[in-house]
Amino acid sequence: MPSEKQIETQLPRMYDIHDAQFRRSMGVLLGPPIIEGNKVETLLNGDQIFPAMLAAIRGARKTITFETYIYWSETIGEEFSNALAERARAGVKVHVMLDFIGSMKMKEDAMQKMRDAGVQLQRYHKPAWWKLARLNNRTHRKLLIVDGSVGFTGGVGIADQWRGNAQDENHWRDTHFRVEGPVVGQMQAVFTDNWIKATGVVLDGDDYFPALKAAGDMPAQMFSSSPTGGSESMHLMYLMAITAARKSINMSASYFVPDDLTLRALAAAAKRGVKVRIITPGKEIDSDIVRLASRERWGDMLKAGVEIAEYQPTMYHVKALIVDSLMVSVGSTNFDNRSFSINDEANLNVLDADFARAQDAVFDQDWQRARRMTYAAWQNRSWTEKLSGEVASLLGSQL
């Protein structure tokens, strides 16, 4: 059960994305300040993502902090394990936080190999008989920070289906981001938060938090949420951005099971003239029950004018929100109750028109490979799908 009171009322629309008040509210009401001077590089699919992450790890001189949900004993998992172990043997302080559920397919000998090399490896919420309930609270964050100065975040997990370039159903479509600048310090702070919870050890000092100079001109903040503090913050951040939209909302949602409040916010945006487009996975998805529960909830949005399309070539694992070609939120958060209330999540928020337009272009490319659902087609679903969707929706609070 969520540990905090849930947001229950529709937010009033008091400003739009371009107003200075939106930026103030994002940085004061919700979380850490939005800071200037950052550079964010877009990495598409495993062919770009994994080489960039591995190059950063292999170039580490002082520290590596790495937190992720999926980490499996496959070929890419072995590459990461070897790189992390090599740096630990070289004297780099390497800290790895793996979610217990997400890393269940990782072999114990692979983890022991890293520990023997000097990697400090923790499994988040490893089960104990007196704390079994906490297994449902997972760290879904995806963070890699090297020498406190280069960070990575996005949707990718460490498993072989993320390899390649989304060329077929065995190679997933995803996006990750390489970050430089002062906001990397906020990324490191998010990692340190869970490291302290799991170990009681505080990671501090110049090796982890060096003085960071401007690396670009993008304003950004690293936003996080957790049931142990601020579980509704991520939900509120999304609702604020949707409510502030004036022209466009482009949403990439790998797991899209919105609550009633979000449904109303998206429908209201479409009714006031905002062009709302959402891409979700199609038949190539790793959770059929999520797809059924998702499609069951599309009716009011489609009727209001929201455009929804299902990605066709392969599993669509991208998680991004782009509003008015200015505000971009990317990271680990799915558009569902599990991300908004149950899991630990982290998103990078960037307020930069050039970066947002580049993400819009990536979204448009994905939209061309997606099949749009109309309201008429949604109404004409088979009775078996409708019944299955109603049953799946009963599990909505855990999806």
C-alpha positions in Angstrom: 0.0 0.0 0.0 1.2 3.5 -0.7 2.7 5.1 2.5 1.4 8.6 1.7 -1.9 10.3 0.9 -2.6 10.2 -2.8 -3.5 13.2 -5.0 -7.2 13.2 -5.4 -8.3 16.5 -7.1 -7.7 18.0 -10.5 -5.0 20.6 -10.6 -6.1 24.1 -11.6 -4.4 25.5 -14.7 -2.6 28.6 -13.5 0.3 28.9 -16.0 1.8 27.2 -19.0 5.2 25.6 -19.6 6.8 28.9 -20.9 5.8 30.9 -17.8 8.5 31.6 -15.3 6.1 30.3 -12.6 6.2 26.8 -14.0 9.9 26.7 -13.6 9.8 28.1 -10.1 7.2 25.5 -9.1 9.1 22.6 -10.6 12.2 23.7 -8.6 10.7 24.8 -5.3 7.4 23.0 -4.8 8.5 19.7 -6.2 12.2 19.0 -5.7 15.8 20.1 -6.3 16.4 23.4 -8.0 16.7 23.6 -11.8 20.3 24.4 -12.5 22.0 25.8 -15.6 25.0 24.7 -17.6 24.3 21.1 -18.5 24.8 19.0 -21.6 22.6 16.1 -22.4 23.4 13.6 -25.3 20.7 11.3 -26.7 21.6 7.6 -27.1 19.2 5.5 -29.2 19.0 1.7 -28.6 21.7 -0.6 -27.4 24.1 0.0 -30.3 24.6 3.6 -29.0 23.7 3.1 -25.3 25.9 0.3 -24.2 29.2 1.4 -25.8 28.8 4.9 -24.3 28.1 3.5 -20.8 31.0 0.9 -21.0 33.4 3.6 -22.3 32.6 5.8 -19.3 33.1 2.8 -16.8 36.4 1.8 -18.4 37.6 5.4 -18.2 36.7 5.8 -14.5 39.5 7.1 -12.3 38.0 7.5 -8.8 34.4 6.4 -8.4 31.6 4.5 -10.1 28.0 4.5 -8.7 25.5 2.3 -10.6 21.9 1.6 -9.7 19.6 -0.4 -12.0 16.5 -2.6 -12.0 17.2 -5.3 -14.7 20.6 -6.9 -14.6 20.9 -10.4 -16.0 23.7 -12.9 -16.6 23.8 -12.6 -20.3 26.4 -11.4 -22.8 25.9 -7.7 -22.0 25.7 -8.4 -18.3 29.1 -10.1 -18.5 30.6 -7.2 -20.3 29.4 -4.8 -17.6 30.5 -7.1 -14.8 34.0 -7.5 -16.3 34.4 -3.7 -16.8 33.2 -3.0 -13.3 35.5 -5.6 -11.8 38.5 -4.4 -13.7 38.0 -0.9 -12.5 37.6 -2.1 -8.9 40.9 -4.1 -9.1 42.5 -0.9 -10.4 41.6 0.9 -7.2 38.4 2.7 -8.3 35.7 2.8 -5.7 32.8 0.9 -7.4 29.3 0.8 -5.8 26.6 -1.2 -7.5 22.9 -1.3 -6.4 20.8 -4.0 -8.0 17.1 -4.4 -7.3 16.5 -7.9 -5.8 13.6 -8.7 -8.1 15.1 -7.2 -11.2 18.4 -9.1 -10.8 16.9 -12.5 -10.0 18.2 -13.8 -13.3 21.7 -12.8 -12.5 23.9 -15.8 -11.4 25.3 -15.7 -7.9 28.8 -16.5 -9.2 28.7 -13.4 -11.5 27.9 -11.3 -8.5 30.6 -13.0 -6.4 33.1 -12.3 -9.1 32.5 -8.6 -8.8 32.6 -8.7 -5.0 36.0 -10.6 -5.2 37.4 -7.9 -7.4 36.4 -5.3 -4.8 33.0 -4.1 -6.2 30.7 -3.1 -3.3 27.5 -4.7 -4.5 24.2 -4.4 -2.8 20.8 -5.9 -3.7 18.0 -3.6 -2.9 15.3 -5.0 -0.5 16.7 -8.5 -0.4 14.0 -10.5 1.3 14.0 -11.2 5.0 11.2 -13.0 6.7 10.3 -10.0 8.9 10.3 -7.6 5.9 8.8 -9.5 3.1 6.3 -6.8 2.3 9.1 -4.4 1.2 9.8 -6.7 -1.8 6.9 -4.9 -3.5 8.9 -1.6 -3.2 11.6 -1.9 -5.9 14.3 0.4 -7.1 13.4 1.0 -10.7 15.9 3.8 -11.0 18.5 3.6 -13.8 21.6 5.6 -12.8 25.2 5.4 -13.7 27.6 8.1 -12.5 31.3 8.1 -13.2 33.8 10.2 -11.2 30.9 12.3 -10.0 31.1 14.2 -13.4 29.4 12.1 -16.1 25.9 10.5 -15.6 23.6 8.2 -17.5 19.9 7.7 -17.1 16.9 6.5 -19.2 15.1 3.3 -19.8 17.7 0.7 -20.6 18.2 -2.5 -18.5 21.3 -4.7 -18.6 20.0 -7.6 -20.6 20.5 -8.8 -24.2 17.1 -7.7 -25.5 18.3 -4.2 -25.3 21.2 -4.9 -27.7 21.1 -3.9 -31.3 19.1 -1.2 -33.0 15.5 -2.3 -32.5 15.8 -4.1 -35.8 13.4 -7.0 -34.9 11.2 -8.3 -32.1 14.2 -9.6 -30.2 15.8 -6.2 -29.9 13.9 -3.6 -28.0 13.5 0.1 -28.8 14.8 2.3 -26.0 16.5 5.6 -25.3 19.1 6.6 -22.7 21.0 9.9 -22.0 24.5 10.9 -21.2 24.7 13.9 -19.0 27.5 16.4 -18.0 27.3 19.5 -15.9 26.2 20.5 -12.4 23.0 18.4 -12.6 25.2 15.3 -12.4 25.7 16.2 -8.7 21.9 15.8 -8.2 22.1 12.4 -10.0 24.8 11.3 -7.6 22.6 12.5 -4.6 19.8 10.3 -5.8 22.0 7.3 -6.0 23.4 8.1 -2.5 19.9 8.2 -1.1 19.3 4.5 -1.7 22.9 3.6 -0.9 22.4 5.0 2.6 19.1 3.2 3.0 20.6 -0.1 2.0 24.0 0.1 3.8 24.0 3.0 6.3 27.1 4.3 4.6 27.3 7.9 3.4 29.3 8.5 0.2 30.7 12.0 0.3 33.7 14.0 -0.6 35.4 15.2 -3.8 35.6 11.7 -5.3 31.8 11.6 -5.4 30.8 15.3 -5.5 33.5 17.2 -7.3 33.0 20.9 -8.2 31.3 20.8 -11.6 31.7 23.5 -14.2 29.2 24.2 -16.9 29.3 21.7 -19.8 26.5 23.2 -21.9 23.6 25.6 -21.7 20.7 23.3 -20.7 18.7 24.0 -17.5 18.0 20.7 -15.8 17.0 18.9 -12.6 17.2 15.3 -11.4 13.9 14.4 -9.9 13.3 11.4 -7.8 10.5 9.7 -5.8 10.1 6.9 -3.3 7.4 5.5 -1.1 9.6 6.3 1.9 9.5 9.9 1.0 7.7 11.8 -1.8 6.0 8.9 -3.4 3.5 11.2 -5.0 6.0 13.8 -6.2 6.6 12.1 -9.6 2.8 11.8 -10.2 2.4 15.5 -9.3 5.3 16.5 -11.6 3.6 14.8 -14.6 0.2 16.3 -13.7 1.7 19.8 -13.5 3.4 19.4 -16.9 0.2 18.1 -18.5 -1.9 20.8 -17.0 0.5 23.5 -18.1 0.6 22.3 -21.7 -0.5 24.9 -24.3 0.3 23.3 -27.7 1.6 19.8 -27.6 2.2 16.7 -25.4 4.2 13.9 -26.8 4.4 10.9 -24.5 6.4 7.7 -24.9 5.0 5.2 -22.4 6.3 1.7 -22.2 3.8 0.8 -19.5 0.8 3.0 -19.6 -2.0 2.3 -17.1 -3.1 5.9 -16.1 -5.2 6.6 -13.0 -8.5 8.5 -13.3 -6.9 11.8 -12.4 -4.3 11.5 -15.2 -7.0 10.4 -17.6 -8.9 13.5 -16.9 -5.9 15.7 -17.2 -5.0 14.3 -20.6 -8.5 14.5 -21.8 -8.8 18.1 -20.6 -5.6 19.0 -22.4 -6.9 17.6 -25.7 -10.3 19.4 -25.2 -8.6 22.8 -24.8 -6.7 22.3 -28.1 -3.5 20.7 -27.0 -2.2 18.1 -29.5 -1.8 15.0 -27.3 0.0 12.0 -28.8 0.9 8.8 -26.9 3.0 5.9 -28.1 2.6 2.6 -26.2 3.8 -1.0 -27.0 1.8 -3.1 -29.4 1.6 -6.8 -29.5 5.3 -7.1 -28.9 5.2 -6.5 -25.1 6.7 -8.4 -22.1 3.5 -8.1 -20.1 0.2 -8.9 -21.8 -1.8 -8.0 -18.7 -0.4 -4.4 -18.7 -1.4 -4.0 -22.4 -5.0 -5.3 -21.6 -5.3 -3.0 -18.6 -3.9 -0.1 -20.6 -6.3 -0.5 -23.6 -9.3 -0.8 -21.3 -8.7 2.8 -20.1 -8.3 4.5 -23.5 -12.0 5.3 -24.3 -12.5 8.7 -22.7 -9.1 9.9 -23.9 -9.8 8.9 -27.5 -13.2 10.4 -27.4 -11.7 13.7 -26.2 -9.2 13.7 -29.1 -6.1 12.2 -27.6 -4.1 10.3 -30.2 -2.8 6.9 -29.2 -0.7 4.6 -31.3 1.0 1.2 -30.7 4.6 0.7 -31.7 4.8 -2.3 -34.1 8.3 -3.5 -34.8 9.4 -4.6 -31.3 8.9 -4.0 -27.6 8.7 -0.2 -27.0 10.5 0.6 -23.7 10.9 4.4 -24.1 9.8 6.6 -21.2 9.6 10.3 -22.1 7.3 13.3 -21.8 7.8 16.3 -24.1 5.6 19.3 -23.5 5.3 22.3 -25.8 8.6 21.6 -27.4 10.3 23.0 -24.3 10.1 20.7 -21.3 11.4 17.1 -21.4 11.2 14.5 -18.7 13.1 11.2 -19.2 14.3 8.4 -17.0 12.9 5.3 -15.3 9.3 6.3 -14.6 6.4 4.5 -16.2 3.0 6.0 -16.5 1.3 3.7 -14.0 0.6 3.4 -10.3 3.6 1.2 -9.6 5.9 4.0 -10.7 3.9 6.8 -9.1 3.3 5.2 -5.7 5.2 2.0 -5.2 8.7 2.0 -6.8 11.7 4.2 -6.4 12.1 6.2 -9.6 14.3 9.0 -11.0 13.8 11.3 -14.0 15.9 14.0 -15.6 13.9 17.1 -16.4 15.3 19.4 -19.1 13.9 22.8 -20.0 15.6 23.6 -23.3 13.9 24.2 -26.7 16.6 22.7 -28.9 16.8 19.5 -26.8 13.0 19.3 -26.8 12.7 19.7 -30.5 15.3 16.9 -31.0 13.2 14.7 -28.8 10.1 15.6 -30.7 11.9 14.5 -33.9 12.8 11.1 -32.3 9.1 10.8 -31.2 7.9 11.5 -34.8 10.2 8.8 -36.1 8.7 6.3 -33.6 5.2 7.5 -34.4 5.7 6.6 -38.0 6.3 3.0 -36.9 3.3 2.9 -34.7 -0.4 1.9 -35.5 -2.9 4.4 -34.4 -6.0 3.4 -32.5 -9.3 5.2 -33.2 -12.2 5.6 -30.9 -14.3 3.5 -33.3 -11.7 0.7 -33.3 -11.5 0.8 -29.6 -15.3 0.4 -29.3 -15.2 -2.5 -31.7 -12.7 -4.6 -29.7 -13.7 -8.2 -29.3 -15.8 -9.1 -26.3 -13.0 -11.4 -25.0 -10.6 -8.5 -25.0 -13.1 -6.3 -23.3 -13.7 -8.9 -20.6 -9.9 -9.5 -20.2 -9.3 -5.8 -20.0 -11.9 -5.4 -17.2 -10.3 -8.2 -15.3 -6.7 -6.8 -15.8 -7.9 -3.4 -14.6 -8.7 -4.9 -11.2 -4.9 -5.2 -10.7 -4.3 -1.6 -11.8 -2.9 -0.5 -8.4 0.0 -3.0 -8.8 0.7 -2.5 -12.5 
